[in-house]
Amino acid sequence: MSRITKRSVDAAVAPGSAEPDRFLWDTEVKGFGLRVKPSGVKSYVLKYRIGSRTRRLTIGQHGPLWTTEEARRRALELLRRVREGRDPAAEKAEALQDLTVAALADCYLAEGPVEKPNKKASSWLTDRSNIERHVKPLLARKIVKALTQADVAKFQADVAAGKSKADFRTGRRGRAIVKGGRGTAARSLAVLGAMLQFAVGRKLIPMNPAKGVRLLKGQKKERFLSEAQVANLAEALSAMEAERRLSATAAAAVRLLMLTGCRKSEVLSLRWEWIDFERGCLRLPDSKTGAKVVPLAAAALELLSDLPRSSDYVLPATRGDGHYTGLQKDWERLRVRAGLSGLRVHDLRHTFASFAVADGNTLFMVGRVLGHKQARTTEIYAHLADDPLRVVADRTAARIAAAMKGAEERPGCRAPLAASISLGIDWTRNRRS
């Protein structure tokens, strides 16, 4: 045994599928330990004695929500209660009888990850944000057993109306502006519903009052750039880079987003070791939808080949060993220069998809390139699939109309819309200008 540290936790090996859970015990805080399940899930626990009985209490799953030092501090706090003659496990069970929404939320965030080992840490952080900023402010003191479907429906309506909005500091320079809206309300209700289902699973309540409450539909934000707008963006990008108002790293990030259709996080965190130049693809070990392979076009490969290799990251940070993180501020200045007010970084991914669909590719193939796991995710681009058909119809009708009028066909004549499907943009030239 030794003192439990992040390094020892990361190095802990899971037992075989037929073996019992494996425990590592800390030499500094008596009873503080790490439990490793055959599934690989690692949780911090505390073992203590009350009279002649030995009790074991789960503190929480190792990860962003519970770091080693945070779990150690919690263990010390629980041990102080034991020395006072109190039983933390019994107190927890008693508290669950009159469980408030706030207490359920804390229990869900601490123990939920153990029950859902495949849920990403980033998703748990998003859940925590919605809970702390919307669920608790509006429902914290409510008794879970007394919650009704009407209470849950009202909660969603209140978040949509902005009743949980706030503006507060998150550090010396940080600031959080919490807003409402239909989309935020729907996401908050989804988290609340998951919390209540967790309570049903623990037999704390007989049924989930969130079931049957319809999620509000948020306003669709998909925006697709036209060829002219893409050209304007490329020109603004080259101009700002030439004027040194935009770093080469920022410019490369935007170009990669436009040429690959990748998500922002996938491009910013990209490492050189994940690029397979020989087969022309990115091999991402993790993404929003898990590990995936992203095919790379010749223009994207050329751009990557020309970038300097000064770090493990393709887009390194100006300071430190991390990756570039300042895209949002650079993007806001770029979109103003390009005359594209309100354009989001994620809209570049939508634009990539819209160009692919308008060029006659199937939704299935576009979804494969984007890394969509579910076909319905790609269906937002379905209406664009009609564009190539409209081009054919216009070209055919134009010829028939000319014949009907007795006009002579001119060599090389093209229907007005036929040119609209040409997608050739010299990105390399724009980048180097």
Steps between C-alpha positions, in 0.01 A plus 500: 500500500605861449351846487235513229590754232367582156791308352423186700129531416572531128735202519250278686411194291147358490446141619384227263130472415459202737702658783366713788553876517860605570579744784797730561522642854665827597775499764442862601122517557380183672211335316534717189530286189443445132269231365564372146222299336553242222342753263790737576289750695700650788326643807621646827365335815528535877501204740440570870369336818196597706502289815550142387375565146721577200345732245610595151381817329550601137637854464486527121646387168851608408494768231429870451226494764718329763877540486729311738553798729132597504409142598769505771356821649152347495631187677655713775172688544308172533754362751450808719132411516589143600720628784201702621303176526301556183446245222530667156342201322200497736465878472502468124228233508289709740542810291376312196160460666435875471729548208507845343573559134832661597604194701391266219703707255814463715443126535439464125818685408706302753367150435335521158828461310551159665169381357567654157868423432466559125372854537775746414658719769420807287131402508510479879654847515218630280248332731661663801479840331128461426435374852690779677370777275140401440377199701625607841408871476138410421441167679772460766267488805225294340449153651560241229211278613262795476599598145216474250488501123357853522804611707735361237308663214505833685877464552554470125276800434681707765844426350367588154369829641842584645413465870834328567710757315799641687825687454783417740877483523676164472846612609733796478419555135226249427136585455196282440188639338216252546208542263172322449328407176319199360813305413652551845169406660479175304858402589442582868182293504689208344754514784226529761327199346821298518542597867147390581546172312813446710281546808251244364785254454606555861135443608486850648184584303249264335485674162666775298283816492697629199359225279227633277627859506577596142833666434479846350642528153775759474545730204704332231841665460631317195649749259661419168729734311465556127799480268519881494501512881768231520710706257448812716607309809811365325594849377455650848707218645790559259483878543504490881785250498701720261432804719615301806161551660452125510764245596604224263370249755155660509487516120602135473231402751225668297624348173514153652145539629382602155685225313428207732154557645642406842372634829691785663628282784627238253705754306636698795615189691640327190838331547749418228498133598131480407562603137550217252653679201553174311131405505373856505297501820481603864482220757337666799516284815202684646231745394141588587394168344805298606806396299468571129689533171463824304587492127717790389473676164815591305462868596487411872802270470699772323409751771609259775823415318598868487445565872811511724547222756602682816284302741311174542194703406430608142375834635718573805432764763708818499609424857540169676473146368128493422307567182360824359185609687435858389294425191174660618646849537687474169185367334287791619741747339519294181125471448461878541768557234324252268159662555355182650353623826375227731675218315610229743815290470277189488329641190816416305419133565144558375640673192731208422202266520276725292759520221537122505125439477446767234771334293284188474641286781259287704410587858643164605842577351501855639414363842791255477744781417371714788510208743128495578399181681128550441344566161252752639789731592576543129136551407523874570669521159230299318339804336831584331495171308239650266740764366681280242160377374383857465808576291416215262136611479597861429751402233253268328211745520719779362576294189137404451389860544755613241377237257141601558587860417685393192833630631819351369719315749831675555813284551633511857179648640435397858192541713541779755492267798741246356795705617368500855620146565863577427687480830856562390672747733877526504557490879874464464520817293286689750713374786827610343381835365 
